[in-house]
């Protein structure tokens, strides 16, 4: 039985404001115009600090594509919230370094063979108790 298509999560990076406004706006506009279901959040950093249960729901719901900032930072935000992302189930698209076109294309692409996103971080990058102390 195949998995459902990946969930899509868009972070507007409201508080840190490290993602260029024009990229955020263009990605959000493309998602809205696509008709594809997605979740938009004001700020993943703030959600992580509050240990928002929505992060656990997203991490456990199967494949997910996340438009936010650096993959390593997003992975740690989920880890700190007690909701680690599975590296083979999560793709993090960096709105700080990629173009809105690249992000939109990747978010809306569907792998017809497996319906799994291509991970942007390796299993070896997963947080561990000892790496958190470093």
C-alpha positions in Angstrom: 0.0 0.0 0.0 1.5 3.4 -1.0 1.7 6.3 1.3 -0.2 9.5 0.8 1.5 12.4 -0.9 3.7 14.5 1.5 2.2 17.1 3.7 3.4 20.6 3.0 4.4 23.0 5.8 5.2 26.7 5.1 6.9 28.8 7.7 6.5 32.6 7.4 9.5 33.2 9.7 7.6 36.1 11.4 10.0 36.8 14.3 13.5 36.2 13.2 12.8 37.6 9.7 15.9 36.0 8.2 14.1 34.8 5.0 13.9 37.4 2.3 10.3 38.8 2.2 10.0 38.5 -1.6 10.9 34.8 -1.4 8.4 34.1 1.4 5.7 36.0 -0.4 6.3 34.3 -3.8 6.4 30.8 -2.2 3.2 31.5 -0.3 1.5 32.9 -3.4 2.5 29.8 -5.5 1.1 27.5 -2.8 -2.2 29.4 -2.6 -2.5 29.4 -6.4 -1.7 25.7 -6.7 -4.9 24.5 -5.0 -2.8 22.0 -3.1 -3.5 21.6 0.6 -0.8 23.0 2.9 -0.3 24.3 6.4 1.1 27.8 7.0 2.6 28.7 10.4 3.8 32.1 11.6 7.1 30.9 13.0 8.5 27.4 13.6 11.0 28.8 16.1 8.2 30.1 18.3 6.3 26.9 17.9 9.3 24.9 19.0 9.9 27.1 22.0 6.3 26.5 23.1 6.6 22.7 22.3 3.5 23.1 20.1 1.8 19.7 19.7 1.3 20.5 16.0 5.0 19.8 15.4 4.6 16.2 16.8 1.5 15.7 14.6 3.4 16.8 11.5 6.5 14.8 12.4 4.4 11.6 12.9 2.0 12.0 10.0 4.2 10.6 7.3 6.1 12.3 4.5 6.4 16.1 4.9 7.9 18.9 2.8 8.8 22.0 4.8 9.6 25.4 3.4 11.5 27.3 6.1 15.2 28.0 6.6 18.3 25.9 7.0 17.5 22.1 7.1 19.7 21.5 10.1 17.9 24.3 12.1 14.5 23.0 11.2 15.5 19.5 12.2 16.7 20.8 15.6 13.5 22.9 16.1 11.4 19.7 15.8 13.9 17.8 18.0 13.8 20.4 20.7 10.0 20.3 20.6 10.1 16.6 21.3 9.0 15.8 17.7 12.0 14.6 15.7 11.7 14.4 12.0 12.5 11.2 10.2 15.3 11.9 7.6 13.6 9.5 5.1 10.2 11.2 5.5 11.2 14.9 5.6 12.4 17.4 3.0 13.4 20.8 4.2 13.6 23.5 1.6 15.8 26.5 2.5 14.0 29.8 1.7 17.2 31.6 2.7 19.3 30.1 -0.1 16.9 28.8 -2.8 14.8 30.8 -5.2 11.0 30.9 -4.8 10.8 29.0 -8.2 13.1 26.2 -6.9 11.1 25.9 -3.7 7.7 26.0 -5.4 8.7 23.4 -7.9 10.0 21.1 -5.2 7.1 21.6 -2.9 4.6 20.7 -5.7 6.5 17.9 -7.3 5.3 14.4 -6.6 7.5 11.3 -6.8 5.1 8.9 -8.6 7.2 5.9 -7.6 7.2 6.3 -3.8 5.4 9.5 -2.9 8.3 10.3 -0.6 10.3 13.5 -0.5 14.0 13.4 -1.1 15.6 14.3 2.3 17.7 17.4 2.5 19.6 16.1 5.6 21.2 12.8 6.2 20.4 10.3 9.0 23.9 11.1 10.4 22.7 14.6 11.0 20.0 13.5 13.4 20.3 15.0 16.9 21.6 12.8 19.6 22.0 13.3 23.3 25.7 13.7 23.0 25.5 16.2 20.1 23.1 18.3 22.1 25.8 18.8 24.7 28.5 19.8 22.3 
